[in-house]
Amino acid sequence: MSEPDACRADVWLWRARFFKTRSLAAKYLEAGRVRLTRAGHQSRLEKPARPVKIGDQLVFALGGRLIAVTIEGLGERRGAAPEAQTLYSTIDET
């Protein structure tokens, strides 16, 4: 089996452990609170089924913090926190 090149946005946010449930991630996306940057083009993610790919950048506010990450991996399951942290790298905005 080949590794997929894209993953649903709600699934990725759940696998990366930003949300406790996939349905919470979906509701957050439907509210249009996540911005996606791919190949220099920025758009708002408003549908949970929108695909995200390795190299995409996501920016969103969660828990009073602004989170900016680059997707490094898509994952195959929701694993432990150390496993989830390998799915992204943070972007330092200086």
Secondary structure as UniProt FT lines:
FT   STRAND          7..8
FT   HELIX           9..15
FT   TURN            16..17
FT   HELIX           22..30
FT   TURN            31..32
FT   STRAND          34..38
FT   TURN            39..40
FT   STRAND          41..45
FT   TURN            48..49
FT   STRAND          51..52
FT   TURN            54..55
FT   STRAND          57..62
FT   TURN            63..64
FT   STRAND          65..71
FT   HELIX           81..84
FT   HELIX           85..87
FT   STRAND          88..90
//
